[in-house]
Amino acid sequence: MATTVAHRPASPAAVGVYDRVFYSGMAISMALTVFVGFGPTYYLRLFSAEGPAATVSGFPITPLVHVHGVAFSAWVVLFIVQTALIAGRRVKFHQRLGIAGAVLAAVMIAIGTGTAIAGARAGSAPPGVDPLAFLIIPLGDMALFAIFVAAAIEQRRNKEAHKRLMLLAYIAILTAAVARWPGVMPLGPLGFYGLAFLFLFAGIGYDLISRKRVHRAYKWGGALLVLSVPARLAFSETGLWLAVAEYLVR
């Protein structure tokens, strides 16, 4: 008689352990991604004998850019700390620190938007790209970041949704770092967004392995992230967007 063995799903306790390892690993991997992107032209130059660079990939380094760097770097550190607190089961401290995270996110949205507009006003854009058309890329990233952070705050009592939404928020602003990896910028938006979205696919893959299904936050959030890229590229060259961009940089 043939005997079949049922494959039982992992216990909630085991899944919790796997989650702590996975999200901690993602936090560290994403921090390394940021450092590889901005290390040679920004972070390392701050401590070099030559002093800070005048530009980063053609973008002028202004005091606003330094404030931007501090705020966004704080997010990278905070994300690692928050995942470490959960891994250490210090949930109460994680929740209290989350208030500071919400404030930081609001500051990042304001600074990120202002920096993008200032850059477009100064004519900053990848080679051969209209700065006004390009402006839709960083502004779109900040809009998505705001959406995901707001949704994560609203879902803060739903830990399964909350942690995925926070990860999506991070992925939404990761492209600037990925685009600065050696050899990536010439690939264009589809190339560097595709590489950044590997973190999204890692999250989806982990869900399939650990839960045998994809959480709804990844379904609609991932779709929004992916579909936003061709939508922004198509809209960036329209007269309507160029008029809006021209108004913003006045």
Secondary structure, DSSP 8 states (H G I E B T S, - for coil): -----------HHHHHHHHHHHHHHHHHHHHHHHHHHHIIIIIHHHTSTT-S-SEETTEE--HHHHHHHHHHHHHHHHHHHHHHHHHTT-HHHHHHHHHHHHHHHHHHHHHHHHHHHHHHHTT--STTS-HHHHTHHHHHHHHHHHHHHHHHHHTTT-HHHHHHHHHHHHHHT-HHHHHTSTTTGGGHHHHHHHHHTHHHHHHHHHHHHHHSS--HHHHHHHHHHHHHHHHHHHHHTSHHHHHHHHHHT-
